[in-house]
Amino acid sequence: MRPIVPIFALLSAVCVATRVEARSPNVVVIFIDDMGYADIGPFGAEGYSTPNLDQMAREGMKFTDFVVSSAVCSASRAALLTGCYHRRVGISGALGPRSNIGIHSREMTLAELCKQKGYATAIFGKWHLGHHPKFLPLQHGFDEYFGLPYSNDMWPLHPAYANLPANSAKRKRGFPDLPLIEGNRVILPKVTGKEQAMLTTWYTEHAVDFIRRNKERPFFLYVPHSMVHVPLFVSDKFKGKSQRGLFGDVVMEVDWSVGQILGEIKKQGLAEDTLVIFTSDNGPWLSYGDHAGSAGPLREGKGTEFEGGIREPTVMWWPGKIPAGTTCDELASTIDILPTVAALIGAELPKHKIDGKDIRPLMFGKPGARSPHEVFYCYYAGGQLHAVRDRRWKLHFPHNYRTLAGRPGGKGGTPVPYQTGKIGLALFDLKNDVGEQHNVIDDYPEVAARLQQYAEMARADLGDRLQKRKGPGIRPAGRLEEGDERLQWLKKGEE
């Protein structure tokens, strides 16, 4: 009878090991708003510290060429959550409180992908993919939602309206009161600066509680912070803490939030079961000057298709899976997160076309791994294709763009006006000229010709407004229709 005990113990150990190994990984995406490439310590921030992100980078991997589909809020978020170029899913720009469109019900979000495998899902932060009930997170795969429906500057105190007379026609056409939503219900119809100062803390507390409550099952947690989008607000915990003024204080609080989330993951013994991705929706809003971040060596910022607008500071963390203290210089994108997560958890991709690629070889540091993107061609703005690129080269097509042209930005939360810049057909070697300063099209005509062919593929699929091509690959956004429920809250003026 003596051998029975060790055999039983061995079988139990095998069963436990099998159960642990079979657990699907948790996925956490921390998505910052308007963060510049050089706004965190691992990418060269100055004037404040980001110890938690520094540690995340030491324990994980920095991605130095991680791009978004669009340099504007809603379009970028649509691309992240669907794995598609934003133009493919019909969402561009930044949706506001008068918008009657949003994410379409047929698009599969990251949350819906994870629900295939029984995941708990939650979003705590800014949604910005439609504010009426049919567009809100709970109708698109999320179990829980707490946050703002769109950007925190879409309120009566927006700089464009705040200083106008109360009875002016323009002021009346301004933004209504800003609501705070939980689930499908407005819980605070009029957010003030007092509440804005608590948003980072509240989002973090919800995230930590969600991790704690779901430690026994796989979960997908999406934390799209309202900061560092203007207007900037920070809690008393970090007010006046940095040498960079209010902007630095706000980044320090975002870093604190990262530390709280990673700390809870470790506390619950989930570190080796959890992938955490930190990135941003687009680059800095440079016209706001001391309330904006820095693109570092990159050209321009938010709202442009230069690298300063679309290349984001990105760190990925998964102890035991992602090699610690490493850097990936290969091209990757937010649109790659959905297909990568699908591969990690064994979920089925949507039947319709997506544009993202599986980047597990890059994440896991596979020797010789290269970007799966032969071309990245959706630098669309205003319906016009502005640029295409491959792993090294980027070709801009003639277009106008907004720029400060070397002038300083505004102070204290008041922006200065942009002026219009113009670029002609220009080729840049991103390997040796990440700042896009030297047009080498005359030196590499064959490269330009190849990228021109890729551009034609893009236009044949997704169209081009300038060329009056509609694009058969575009799927329409969801639209508010007669009979649909509308989100109601106390507001100034009429919607």
N, C-alpha and C positions, 0 to 999 in steps of 0.2 A: 504493500500500500504506500510505501514511502515515496516512490517516484511520482505519485499522483499530484502532490502539492506543487512541486516545481513545474510539472507539465502544465497544470492549471494556471500557475502564475505566468508562465511563458505565453500561453494562449491569451490570457487577459492583456498582457503587455502588447501582443501583436494587435489585438482588437483596438486598444487605446491608440496605438501608433497609427493604425489604419484610419480611425475616426479623425485624429488630428490632421493627418495628411490629406484626408478627403475634404476638409473644411475649405469652402470657397473663400478667397481673400476679401476682406473688407476694402472698400475704396472710398477715399476722402479727397475731394477736390476743393482747394481753397483758392478762390478767384477774387483778385483785388481789382478795384475800379480805377483806371487812369494811372497806373503805376509805371514809372519810367524804368528803362533798362538798368539805370545806375542807382536805383532807389533803395536797395538793400545791401547789407554788408558783403555778401558773397559776390556782388557785382560792382563793388567800389563805392558804396554810399559814404558820405562824409558829413560830420556835424551831429551825428546821433549813432547809437549802437543798435544792432539787431542780433543779440546773442542767441536767440532761439533759432533764427534762420541760419545763422553761422553754424550752429551745431547740426541743424538739419542737413546742411551742405557737407559738413565733415562726415556725417553718418550716411550720406546718400550721394546723389549725382546732380551736378549742375548741367543744364542744357544751355549752351551759349548761342544757339541758332534755332530758337523755338519761336514760331510765328503764329499769328492769328489770321483768320480769313479777312477780317475787316478791322479798321482802326476806329470803329464807332460801336457804342454800347450794345444795342439790341442785335445788330448783325453779328457781332462777335459771339454773343451768348447763344444765338441760334446755331451757329456753326459748332460750338463746343458741345452742345447737348444733342445734336443730331449726327455729328460726324460728317457733315456736308459743308461745302462752300455756302456761305450765307445766301448768295444769289440763287443757288439751286432751290432753296426752301422759301424764296420769295420775301425775305425780310432784310431790309437795309436800313441804315441810319439808326436813329434812336426814337422809339415809340414814346408818345406822350399821353397825357390824360384825355386828349381828344381823339386819340387814334381808335379806329374801329377794326383793326386787324391784330393778329397775334399768331402764335404757333399753331399750325394746322393739326387736327386730331389724327391725321394719317401718318404724321412724322413720328418715328420712334425715338424717344429721348433716352438718355443714359439711364434714367430712373426706370423707364419701362423695360429696357433691356435687362436690368438687374432684377426686376420683378419676375422675369421668366424663371429665375432660380430661387424664388422665395425670399429675396432680400427685403429688409426693412429699409425704407428710403425717406430722406428728409432734406429740405432746403431751409436754411436759416440765413436770410439776407435779401439782396436785391434780385428780383425776378426779371423784369423788363422784357417780357415776351408776350405782352398783352395783359391788361388789367381787369377785363370783364371776366365773369366766372368761367365761361367756356375755355378761356385761355390760361387760367391760373394753375399752379403746380399740381394741385390735387386731381385735376383732370388729365394730367400728363405723367402719371406714374409715381408721384410722390405721396407718401403717407402723411407727412407733416410739412407745414409751411408756417414760417413766421418772418415777416419782413416788409420791406417797401415794394410796391408794385413796379416802380421805375426809379429814375435817378433822384437823388435827394435835393437837387436844385430845381426840380419841377414843382415849385411852390410859390406862393405870392411874393416871397422875398427874393426871387430871382433878380440878379443885377439889372436885367433889361427892363424890369417893371417896378422894382421896389421904391425907387426915388421919384416916380411919377405921381402927379396929383391923384387922389383916390377916385375922383370923378372923370378922369381922362379915359377916352375911348380905348387907347392902347392898354392902359392898366386893367380895364374891364375885360379885355381879351387875353389877359395874362393867365397864369396858372391858378387852378383852384387849390384849396387846402390839400396838404399831403397826408394821405391815409397810411396807417399801419394796419397790416392784415395778419390774421392768424387763421389758418385753414382757408375757408372761403368767406370769412366774415371780417368786416372792418371792426377792429377793436378800439381804434383811436382815430377819429375822423380828422383831427387837426394836429399833426405833429408840429411841435415847436422846437426851438433850439435846445431846450432842456432835454427833450427826448432824443434829438439827434446826437447829443453828447454821450448818450448811453447806448447807441446802436451797436457799436463794436462789442461792448460788454454783454449786452443782451444776446446777440448772435452767438457769442462764445459760450455763454451759460447754457443756452439751448443745445449747442453742439455737444458740450461735455455731458449734459444730462442724457442726450440721445445715445451717446456711446455707452454710458453706464447702463441704460435700460436695455440695450440690445447686444450686450457683450456675449450672449450665448447663441446668437444667430448672425449670419453675415449681413452687413449693412452697406448702403451707399449714402454717404453724407456729403452734401454740396453746401459750401459756405461762401457765397458770393458777397463779400463785404461791400457796404455802401461807400466806405472810405477806400482810397484817398481822393475820391471825387469831391469837387467843391460843391457846396460850402463845407469847409473843414470844421469838424467838431471833435472834441476829445474829452474823455472823462477826467475828473479831478486826479485820478491816479497818475496821469502822465502830463498834466498841464504844466507847461514851463520846464519840462525835463530836458529838452534838447538844446543844442547850440544853433539849430536850424529854424528855430521859431515853431509856430503852430504846425507846419508841415512835418517837421521832424518829430514832434510830439505824437502826431497821428500815426506815423509809421512805427514808432516805438510801441504804440498800443496794438497795432496790427501784429507786430512781432510777438507781443505778450500773448495775443490770442492764439497764434501758432504754437507757442509754448504750452498753453493750457490744453490744447487739443492733443498734441503729441504726448504730453505728460499723462493725460487720462488714458490714452491708448497703451502706454507703457504700464501704467498702474493696473490696468485690467488684464495684463498679460497678453495683449493682442499685437505687440509690435511685429512679430514675425508673421502675422496673418494680415497685415494691413499695408496697402499702398497709399501713400499720401502724395498728392501733387499740388505744388504751390505755383501759381502763375497769375497773369493779369489779362484783362480784356483788350487793352490797347495802351499806347504810350501816354506820356504826360500832356496835360492841357496847358501848353506853354504860355498862352496869353495871360494866364493868371499869375505868372511870375513867381513871387515868393510863396504862393499857395499851390504851386505846381512842382512836380518832380523833375528829374533830369534824365535825358536819354543818353547821357555820357558821350561816347564817341559817335553815336548814331545821328543821322540827319533828320531834322524836323521832329514832329511829335504826333499826338492824337489828330485824327482827321486827315492824315496824309498816308500815302502808300510808300513813303520812304521808310527805311528801317526803324527810325525813331518812333514811327506810328504803329508798326506791326511786329517788331521783335521784342519779346517779353522776357523779364528775368524769371527763370524757371528752375525749380529744385524738385527732385523726386526722391522719395525716401521709402525704403522697404528693407529693414534689417534682415540679412541672410539671403536676400534675393538681389537687391541692387547693390553693387559693390561700393563700399564706403570711400569717401574722399575722392571721387572720380569726376571727370568732366567729359561731356559729350559735345563735340563741335559739329555734329551732323545735323542737317536740316530735319526738323520735326515740327509738329503743329498741334494745336488744340483739337483739330478735326481727327487726329489719330487716337485720341483717348477712347472714344466709343469702340472702334474695332479692336483696340488692344485689350480693353476690359472684356469684350465679348470672348476673345481668345482665352483670357485668363480664367474666366468662370464657366466657359463652355456654353455660352448663350448663342442663340441664332441671330445673325444680322438681319436687318429688315430686307424685305424682298425688293424694294426699290433701290435705286443707285445711291451709293454714298461715295465720298471722296477721300476719306481718311484711310490710313494704312496701319497695319499691325507693327508697332515699334518695340516689341519685346526684345529683339536682339540688341537694340541700342540701350534700352533700360537695364538689361542684365549684363551689359559690358561684354558681349560676345566678341572675341577677337576678329578684327576685320569687318565688323558690322558697318554697313553704310546706310544712308538714308534710303527708305523705300520709295521716295518721291523722285522720279526722273524729272518731273517738272511740277512746279507749284504755280498755277496760273490764275488764281482768282483774286487778283488785286483789283477788284471792281469798286468804283465809287461813282455814285450818280448814274449807275447803269452803264458806265464806260469802263472798258478794260484799261487800267493805267500801267500795268507791268506784268511781266512773267519772269520766272527765274528757275534755275536748276540748282544743283548743290553748290555751285560756285558763282555763276554769272546771273546778273539781273538786267533785264532790258525794259527800260521805261519807254512808253509811247507818249507822243506830245499831249500834254494836258496842263491845266491850271491847277494850282494848289495854294493853300493858305500858308502864310509864313510871316514871321516877325522880321525877317531879313536882317538879323543881327541886333535888332532893338530889344531892350529889356522888356519883360512882361510887367503886368500890373502889380499892385501892392495891396495887402490887406483884404484880399478877396474880391477886388474889383479888376476885371480884365482890361487889357488894352486891345484895340481893334487889330485884326490881322490885315495884311495887304495881300494882293494876289501875285503869286509867283508863276512863272511859266517854264516848263522844261520841254525840250524837243526830244527827238529820238536819241536815246542815250544808253550806253552799255557800261555797266560797272562790274568790276572784279571784286566780289564781296570777300574773297579770301585775303586780298591785299589792300582793299579799300572799303572797309565796312562802313565808312562815313559817306560813301557815294559822292565823292568829290571830283573824281577824274573820269571823264567820258573817254573810253578807249574803243569806241565803235570803229574808228578808222584803222586801229591796229588788229582787230579781231572780227573782220566782216563775216567770216564763216560762222562764228558763234552767234552773231546777231541774226544771221539768216536762219540758223537752226531754231533760235528762240522765236523768230517771226512765224515759223511753221507751227510751233506750239501755240502761239497766240491765235492762229487761225483755227486750230482745234478747239480752243476755248470759245471763240466767237461762234463756231458752228454748233456748239453745245449750249452755251449760256448767253449767246447774243452779244450785242453791243449797241447801246443807245446812239452813239455817235454815228455808227454805220447803219442805223435803223434796222438792226437785226434783232428779232425777238428772242430766239433761243429755245429750241424744242425741249431742252433738258431742264427748264425751269418749272418748278411746281409752285402753285399759288399758295400764299399764306392763308391761314384761316381768317374768316371775315365775320364780323358781327352782323347777324341777319334779323329780319323782322320776327319778333316772337322770342328772341334770345333774351335771357336775363341780363340785366346791366348791373354793374357794381354801383351801389349807392352809398354816398357819404355826404356829410355836410360840406358845402363848398361855396365859394364866392362865384357869382356869375352863373352862366348856363353852360352845360357841356355841349 
